[in-house]
């Protein structure tokens, strides 16, 4: 079969969740499938030097660049299947269509989106529900949301969990730990720290984590800092206001974007990784932290408890007191912390890009049989 995959989500230098998923899916498919032909679709102008065409070292993988925006039909004339790794508008008539839906955050948390974005995304999802031959969802929570908001035939939906690259995220040994400690010291962090990773936007719930952290500091329950890793999103000013109100400016360190190597260091050396998000389609940071042997506190809503299972303490993200108590519990109870670390490493084994690619290939084969 000839499979075309839209690669628009990983054409930049730094890519986050969806881009990471799409890139690793393509990369792993190239390692496990030499029988089928793959076309990597890229829409790019001649003078666009920021977006890079993907490079996959496999004979059965080729790049199809749509230089003049002719569209899918003309660029992928004889494709059997077309896979969009994220919701998008698509106009392709002769190929079977597969779309990955990661979340329905625009429905669950519409306050985080402009009316135009909501309208556009809603049109995309309606088109997907009407046209797609198969919809891949990355969590049962996303399937539930899809069924809640759209008339979906469950026979056209597949659950495929996403993976984490174990070559990037793993427990470091003694030599690398010393290297990690040196790196973190150079970032101005000389003592213990609690870690948060995620885009700084309201649904990630950093504001309630800050309130929880302030309670720990006020009661002298933790001498360390809170380290925040992630790019700035919208309504950044809310965080600045909360920091000022709680007098936390010297207690919280914002690092912005860091490399995967640095992120591995922080997961490994953190006392607790806290991820009290209001809504996640999958929750990559939870699994990344598990892979690195971190003790995790996360929320009990959306996909977070589904992904974490019993390997993390789960809390109601609406209540800073509950978040603070869970963090303090992990900090004070060595037995609990070790148990969470061990359970997290075990749970991490359930998520790999090899498994994601194998199951996605299974979806391709199932849909191809209907041609």
N, C-alpha and C positions, 0 to 999 in steps of 0.2 A: 504493500500500500504506500501511497504518497501522502505524507502528512505535512501540512504547512502549519507553522507555529508563529504567531505574532510576537515579535521580540522588542516591541517599543518600550517596555518597562525596564529594560536593563541596558540601555544604550548610553547612559551617562556614567561618569566616573564613580559616583557614590550612589548606591541604590539601597532602599530600605526593604520592608517586608515583601511586597509583591515582586519587586525587581529581583530580590534574592531568591524567591521561590522560582520565578521564571528561568533565571540563569541556571540555577542548580538542577532544575528539571531537564532543561536542554542538555546540559553537560552530562548528567547521569544517563539520560537516554542514549547519548552518543557512546557511552561505555558499555551499555548492556544490549543494545539492539543494532546489529549489523545487517539485519535482513530487510529492513524497510528503508524507504527513501524519505529524507526530511528536508524541507525547505524552510529556511528561517526568514520570515517576512519582515522587511524594514522599509518604512516610509521616510525618505530623507531627501533633502534638496542638495544640489551640487555644492552649494556654498555653506552648508551646515557643517562646521568643523567641530562642534561641541558633541554631537551624537556620533558614537562609534559603532560601526557594524560589528556584530558578534563574530568571534573567531573560535571555531570548534574544529579540532583536529581529528576529523573522521571522514572517510571517503564518501559515506552515504549522506553526509550533511553538506548542504550548500546554502548560500545566502541569496535571497531574491530581493533586490533593492528596487523599490518603487520611486525612482528618481523624480518623475514628473507627476506624481499623485494620480496615476491612472486608476488606482483602486485595486481591490482584491481580485475581482473577476478577471481583469486583463493580466495582472501580474502572476496569478496562480491558476491559469486556465485549466490545467489538467490535474489539479490536486484532488485526492479522494476525500481527505478530511482537512478541516481547518480548525485549529485550536487557538482560542484567545485566552491567555492565562489570567486575564482580568476583564471585567465587564467593559464593553466597548460597542460602538455602532459598527455593524458589519453588513456588507452587501456582497454576498457571494452566492451564486445560484446553484451551481452544479456539485458543490462539495457538501458533505455532511459537516455539521457545525457542533463543536464542543466548546463550552465556555466555563471557566472557573469563576465562581462567585465566592469571594473571601469573607464578606460581611454585608450586613445591611445597616450600617451605622447611620446612614442618612435618614433611615426610618426610625431607628431606635433613639437616636440623638440628633434630631433635625436642627436643634439650636446651634450645632457646630458647622452648619452649612448655609450658604447663601440661597435665596429662593431660586436663582438660576441654576445652581448646582443640583439642588433637589429635583427641579423639573427635568434637567438633562439626564440625571442618573435614573430617575423614574422611567423615562422613555427608554433608556437602555435596558433596564430590567424587564419592562413589558415586552420589548422586542426579543430578548433572550428567552423569556418564558414561552413566547409564541413560536419562535423559530428554531431554537437550539435542539439538536437531536439528543444531546446529553448535557446536563449541568453538573459540574464537579463542585462540591462544597468541601471546605477544609475543616469543618466541625459539624457535629450534630446540632449545635446551637444555631449555626448558619442555616442548616436545613429547616429547623423549626421556624426561624424568622422568615425564610423564603415562603414556607407554607402559610404562615400567618398573614403575610401581606399580598400574596399572589396566588392565583388558582393553578397550582403546580401538580402535575401528575408525577407521583413519587417514583414511578418506573423509569422516569427520565432523569432521575437524580442519583448521583453516586457520592458517597463519603470517601474522601481520600485525605488523610491527615498529611500535613506538610512535615518536612524534615529539617534537621539542623546538621550542619557540616561538622562532623566529629574531628576533622583535621584542624579545625579552628577552635572549637570549644571543647575543652577537656580539662581534667585536674592536672595542674602543673606539678612537676617533681621538684626536688630541693634546689637544683641548679637554676631552673627557670623561675622558681619562687624568689630567689635572691635577685634575679634580674627584674622581676615584677616589682619587688619592694623598692628597688632603686628607681624604677620608672615612676612609681606612685609618689615617692618622696620628692622627685623633681617637679611634680605637679603641685607641690605645696601641701601634701597630705602626709603628716608625720605620725599620726596616731590611728586608732581604730576608726572604722566608718561603716555606716549603713548605706546601701546602694539603691538607687532608682535608675532605671533605663527606659527611655521612651520619649517620643516627641512631646514637647511642652505645649499641651493644649488641654482644655478643661476636662474632656472625657477621660484622660489619663489619670485625673484625680490627684495631681501633685499637691493641690491646695490642701486637701485633707491630710495628706502625708505630712505636709509642713506643720499643720496644726497638731498632729500626733507627735511629731518630733519635738515640737515646742513643749508639750506636756512632759516628755521624757527629760528634757533639759531642766524644766522648772522644778521637777521633783528629784533632780540630781541622780537620775537612774541610768544615764549614759554619758560618758565623758567625751565621746568621739564626735565626728562630723557626719553630715548627710552629704553624699556625693550624688550629683544629678548629671547623667549622661544622656544627651539627646538634643536634636535640633529644635530651634524655636518654631512653634506653630503659631496659631492665632490666639489673640487675647493674652499675650505675654504680660501685659500690664497688670493683670489680676495677680500673678505670682509676685510681682514687685510690691504690690500693695500688701499682700499677705505677709511677705518677708518683713516689711516695715512694721506692720501691726504687731507681729510676734517677736520683734527684735531678734531676728535670726540671721541677719546679714553676714555675721562673722562665723556662723555655724553651718552654713550651706555652701558648697562649692559646685559651681556650674561649669562643666567642662565642654559642653557642646558636643559636636561630632568627634568621635575618636576612632582609630583604626580597629579592625577586628582583633589584632594582637593585643592592643591596649584594653579592649573590652574584656578579653579573656583574663587579663591580669586582675581587673577590678572584680569580676565575678568570683575569682578564686580567693581573693584576699578580703572580701567583704565579710563583716560579721553576720549580716542578714541582707538578703535581697528582698526588697519590698515593692510589690507591683499591685497597687490597690485600684486598678482601672475599673471604670464604670462599664466599659463595653469593649470587647475584643472579638474579632472573628476567629482568631486562633491564639495569638499570644506568644509570638516567638521568644521574647525575653524570658518567659517562664522556663521554656525548654532549654534555652542557652544556659541559664543559671543552673538547672539540673545537671547538664552535661559537665559543668565545671565544679560540681560538688558543693554548690552553695546551699545554705538553708534558706527556704523561701516562705514569704508571707504574701498571699495574694487575695483577691476579692472572691466573694462567693456568688458572683453574678456573671451572666453571659457565658462565654466559653471557658473562663478561667478555672472553675472547679472541674470541668470536664477534662481539661488538659492536665491539671495538677493531680487529680484524684486524691489519694491519701498522702502524697509526697510533699504537701505544703500545708501550712496553717491557712485556713480561709476565714475571711472576715467580711462583715457588712461594710462596704466602702463608704457608706453615708456617715459613719460614726467614727470620728478621729479617736475617741476613747478606746474603741475596740481595736483599731489599728495599733495604737500605742501599747495596749495590753499584750497583743500578740507579739510585737517586736520585743517587749521586755521579757516575755515568757521564753522566747528563743535565746535571748542574751543571757538569762539567768540559769537556764536549765541545760547543762552540758549534755545530759543523756538525750533530751529532746532534740537538741541541735544536731547531734551525731545521727540520731534516727532519721531526721529530715534529710540530711546530706545523703545517707545511704539509700533511702527510699527515692530521692530525687535522681540519683545515678541509675537506679534500677528502672525508674519510669522513663528516663531519657532513651533507654534502649528501644522503646516503642516508636520512636520518631527518627527516621533516617530518610535521606533523599533517595537511597536505593529502593526503599519500600515505596516511597512516593512515586518514583519513576516506574517501578514494576506495576503498581496498581493503575497508574495512568495509562501505561501501555495496554493493560487489560481492558480499560475503557475504550481505547482506540480500536482494539481488535473486535470488541463487542459491537461497536457502532459500524465498523467496516463490513461486518457480516450482513448488515441490513441494506447494503448497496444493491 
